[in-house]
Amino acid sequence: MFDADRQARDRRSFFSLLRRHIGFANERQNILGLLVVDIDQFSSINAVHGYALGDEILEHFGQILGKVCRKQDIVATLGADRFALILPRLLNQGHAVLAAHKLLRLLEIPFDTEKGKLRVHASIGIALCPYHATQHEFLLRKAERALRVARERKTAFNVCARADQLDEISDVWDIEIELDGAIKRSELELHYQPKIDARTGEPVGAEALMRWQSPSRGAVSPELFIPIAERTGQIKALTIWALNSALRHAGEWPQTRGPLSVSVNIPPEMVAEHDLPDLVENALKIWGKPHVELVLEITERTLVADPEHSFAMLSRIRELGVRISIDDFGTGYSCLAYFKDIPADELKIDRSFVAGMLYNQANRDITSIIIDLAHRFALVTVAEGVEDADTFAALRDLECDVIQGFLFGKPMRRGELAEWLQSFQYKKALASKTADR
């Protein structure tokens, strides 16, 4: 067996090597592949046949990995039965897949052991820099996620995601480089979209939406730069900035409307981290105000990956007086087994259901079911993407609690929102939209 100290040293060496080679790949704009390889049922082999056979298998497996590698490739040990292959300077995704196929072909050949001929099976997860991540921790996480998917699908290997748009590689790198430091250069700002009580017509808060004004590109869509920030690990810094900025701005809103909430989107990566409650608590200590309620919006797919951990994190956050909103509900992996235990206060109905509910009975039925389900569990419902008075009326008939959409206000700068809060009149706004039809 491998001793623990050797494994630890190997892991440390691996992280150092992976970090360095990713740095080279980013600098030279090359593609780097990372394969994470598990020996299938290795613990069972040890338990049934003994550690001596396990050591034989490990030695054989190491020899096979050596045959797969080119001169520039690196083999590393991540655990007793887990290995990694670093493949620098690839031309495309296909080369990483070829390496996986070569490994699997070599493993098909039985080898001699003291207990007779034996064939070893393995599962492989593949991730590529820069497509899936450009930092070593995140690239390893993506490769391990691909490995889990391979096991779930009972396939020999799995690639993290599509990575064949080679013509986009330079643009991805350029945006990543420009985005780094955007906070310090004051290129980012938050826009706010109002949320309206469907019964009273009064504003109840606003959702903070990140915007980036690049000096060279102009306004960059969040749909473009947010995924890049997630892949590169910059999303945490952006989210912390948004959290603190939103609380600071909301504290300056006019209090003539009474207490208001401000909603901030939290990416899945941060819900998975243990320090999220501490980050939220620190922001509240610095910028929190009694008349401002903080709402954290998370997607439902965030919860399914690791419900036990996610629920624990969210429960700690709710103890701080923060509300939790499940965003895009109904579009991901809704599961009633989890739903009854979700530590949440609000469900947001996705705009894809809301936008078509007037002419699509299925959309209307789904919206109605979500509202009824939420109310049975004492959750507030928020409908996104409400753009016309008829849709608003239909949602109000279904007893939806809160409305968000262009009908009452587009995302606006902080100063514009303050003016909007001062001047907004529900009946006037509704009449104006009705007259526009």
N, C-alpha and C positions, 0 to 999 in steps of 0.2 A: 504493500500500500504506500501511497505518497504520504509523507508526514506533513502535519499542519503548517509547520514553519516554512517548509519548502513551497507549499501551496500559496501561503501569504506572500512570500517573496516573488513567486511567479506572477501573482495578481498585480502586485505593485509594479513589477517590470512591464507587465502587459499594459497597464494604464499609461505608464510613461512612454512606452513605444507607440501606443495608439495615438496619444496626444501629439507626439512629435510628427508622426507620419500624416496625421490629419492636417497639422500645420503646414507640412510640405505640400499636401494636396491643395489646400486653400491658396497657398502662395503661388503655386504653379498652375492652378486651375486644372488639376488632374482629377480623375475619378478614383476613389478608394473604396474597395469592398471589404466588408467585415462579415465573416461567417462564424456563427456560434453553433457548435456541434455537441450534441449529447449522445452518449452511448445508451441505447434503449435497454431498460430493465437491468441496469448494472447492479443496483442494490440487491435485486432478487438473485442475481448470479452469485454475488458474494454470500448471501444468506444461505443459498442452497448448496453451492459447490465449494465455498470457502474462499478466503482471501488470496490464496496462492494462485488459483485460477484467475481471480480478478486482476492480479498483477500481470499475469501472462497476457490477458486481454488488453490491458493498458499499454504494455510494451508493443504488442502487435499493432494496436491502434495508432500509437505514435509513429511507427514505421510507415504505416499507410499514409498518414498525414504528410510525412516527409516526401513521399512519392508524388503527392498532389502538388506540392509547392514548386513555384519557380524560384530562381536564385534570390529575387528581391522579396519574396513572400516570407511571412513570419508566422510561426506556430507558437501558441501560448497556452498554458494551463490555467483554467478559471476555477476548477474544482476537481473533486475526485474523479468525476466522469464527464466533465465539461471542458471543451477546448475551444479555442478561437483561432481563426486564420485571418491575418491582415494581408490584404491583396492590394498593394499600391499600383498606381499607374495603369488602371484598366481603361480600355477604350469604350466600353459600354456595359450595360447590365448583363448581357449575354456571357461575358467572360466570367463573371462571378457564378452564374448558373452552370457554366461548363465545369468549373472547379468542383461544384457540388456534385454534378453528374459523375465526374471522374472518381471522386471519393466513394460514391455509392457503388460504382462498378467494381472498384478494388475490394470493397467490403463483401461483395457477392462471392468472392473466392474463399472457400473454407480454409482454415489454417490448423495445423496440428497442435494439440495440447496433450497433457498427460491423461486427460479423460477422453481423448479421441478428437476427431475433427469437429471444428466449431465455426459457425458463421456469426459475425457480429453485425448488428443492425444499428443505425443511427438516425437521428432527426437533426435537421439543419435549418437555421434561421439566417436570412441574408438581409443586410442593410447597406446602403451606399451613401457615401459623402460625395457631393453636397445635397443630394436629392432628399434624403431622409433626415439628415442632421449634419452639422458642421462642427460639433464639439464631441469629445470622446465619450462623455457620460451619456449623452442623448443618443449617439449612434449605437452604443452598446445596448441601451434600453430598447431601441427600435429593433435591433437584431434579435434580442431575447423575446420581444413581443412576437416577431415573426416565427420564432421557434415554437412558442406556445400555440400559435395558430396552426402550424404544421402538425403538432400533436393532436390538437382538437379535430382537425380535418382528416387525421390519419394518413397524411401524405409525408413523403420522405423529406421534402424541403419546402420552404415558403419564402418568397421575396416580400419584404415589408410593404411595398407598394410599387406602382408603375414608376419607372425611372428611365424612360426611353425618349424623352423630349430633349435631346442633346442640344437643340438649337436654343433652348432656354437657359442653358447653364451659365453663360456669361451674365445674363440679366439677373439671375438669382444671386450670383456673387456680388454684382454691383449694388443691388438693393440692400443686401446684407451689410456691406461695408458702409453704405450711406446711413442705414438705420442705426448702426452703432454710433452712439454719441448724439443722436437726435434729441434726447432729453436735455443734455447739457447745452445744446445749441438753441434750445427753445423752439424747436420745429414742430413739436407735438402740442396739440390742444384738445380739450374735451368739448364736444357739442352735447346738448341736452334735448331730449324729446319728452314733452310733458305727458303725464298720465292723469286721466280724468275719471272721477267717480261717476259711474254710469247712472246712478240714481239721482245724485244731487247736481251733477255737472260742475262740481268744484275740482280744482287741481289737487291731487294728492301727492304729487312728487314728479320726478323725472329720471330717465335713464341716461347715464353718462356713456357717450360713444366716442371712441378715440379717432382722431383725425391727424394725418401727417402731411405737412406742407414741405415737400422736399425742394431745396434751392435749385436743383437741376431738373427735376421731373414735374414740379408743381404738386398739385393734390394727388396723393397716391391712395388708391382704394384700400380700405381695411381688409377687404377680401384678398388682396395681394400681399400686403406687408405683415398682417397678423400671422398667417401660416408660416412665413419665413422666420418671423420672430420666434415662433414655437419650435421650429426645427433647429434654430441656432442657439437656443437657450436664452435669448434676449427677452422672452415674454415675461419672465419674472420681474425684471427691472421695470418694464413698461407697466405691468399690473400694479406694482407698488406705487409707482408714480401716479397712476390713475386713481388709485384708492385714496391717497393723501390729497390729491388735487380736487377730487370730487367732494370730499368732506369739507375742504377749505372753501370751495366755491359755494356749496350748499349753506354753509354757515353765514354767508353774505346775502343770501336771498331775502327779499322783503318778508317780514313776518305777518303781513296783513292777511295772509291766507291761512294762518295757523300752522301747526306742525306739518312738515313735508318730509317725504322720503327721497333718498338719492340711491339709485341702483348702479352697481358696478359689476361688470362681467368678470368672472374668475375662470381662467383656462383649466382644463383637466389636469395639466401637469402640476399646478399649484395645489389643487385639492388633494393630490397624492402625497404632498410634502407635509412633514410634521410641524413646520414652523408657521403655517398659515394662520392659526389662531393668534400666535404672538404678533405677527405682522399686522393683523386687523386690530388687535388690542393697542398696539403702539400708535397706529394711525388715529384711533379714537381718542387716546390720551392727548394727542397733540391738537387735533382739529375737531373733535367731536363737540357738538352743541346739543343742549337738551331738546331744542325744537326741531332737530334733524334726525331722522331715523335712517340708518344704513341698511341697505338691502344688497345681498350678494346673489348674483344670478349665475347659476351653473347649469350645464346641459345634463339631461337625464342620462346620457351615455357615460358621463363621468362616474356615475354611481355604480354602474353595473360591473366595471372592471374589478373593483375591490370594495364591495358594499360595506363590509365590517369596518375597514379603515375610514372610508369616506363618511359613513354615518357618525363615527366617533369624532372626526374632525368637525363636522357640521354641528354636532351637539355641543361641542366646546364653544364654537362661535356663537351659537344661539344663546348660550349662558351669558354672553357679553351684551345681550340686548339687541343683537343683530338679527334681521330676518333673512330667511333663505328662500330664494325663488328658483323653481325648476323651469329652465328656459326651453323653448322649442318642444314642449311636451307633446307626445304622440308621434314624433317623427323618428325616434331612435329605437330604443330597446325597452319600451314600456313593459313592466312586469309587475303584476299585482302582488306577487309574493314579496317583492321588495317594497312596493308602494305603501303598504299599511304601516311600515316601520320608518319611512323616510322622515328625517327631522327637517321638515320644510314648513313654510307658512303660505306659500303662493305658488300657483301654477300659471305659466304663460302659454297660452294657446298659440301654436305656430301660425304665422301669416298665411301659409299655404292652405290651411283649412278655412281661415277667416275670409280670405279674398274671394273664394269661390262658393261661399255658403248660400248666396242668393239664387244661384242657378244650378247648384249641384247638391242634391238632397243628401248624398252620402257625406259631404263635407259638413252640412248643417247637422246631420245626425251625430257625427263624430264630435263636433263642437258641443252639442247638447250633452252628450255622454260625459265629456271631460268636465264640463261645468257641474253636472250633477254629482259626479264622482268626487270632485274637489270639495264641494259643499258638504258631502256626507262625512268627509274627514276634516271639516272645519278649516279648509284652505280657501284663500282668496284667489279668484280667477282674473287673469289679465289677458285681454285679446289684443294681439299685435296686428299691425297692418290695416287698421280701420281707416278707409279713405272716403267713405260716402255715408250720407245720413241714413239710407235704407239699411245698410249693413249694421250701423250703430243701433237702429231701432230693433232689428232682428236679434242682436246680441242682448239688448236690454230686455226683450221679451223672454229670452232664455235665462235671464237673471245673472248675466255676467257682471262682475263687480267693477272692473276697471277697464278703461279703453285707452289704447295708445295707437297713434297713427296720424297720417297727414290731415285727417278730418279736422283735428283741433290744433295741430302744430307739427311742423317739420323739425328735425334736429337743428338746434340753433346755438350760437355762441353764448357764453356765460352772460354777457351783458344784455344780449337780446332776450334771453330767458327771463332775466330780472325785469325787463320792461314788459314782457309778455305777462308775467305774474301780476304786475300792477294793473294792466289794462284789460286782461281777458274777461270777456263776458260770454257765458255759455250760450245763452239764447241768441245773441247776436252772431256768434261764430257759426252756430248751427243753421241759422237763417241764411247767412251768407253762402254757405256751402250748398244749401238746398236751392238757392236762386241760381247758382252757377251751373246746375245740371241742365 
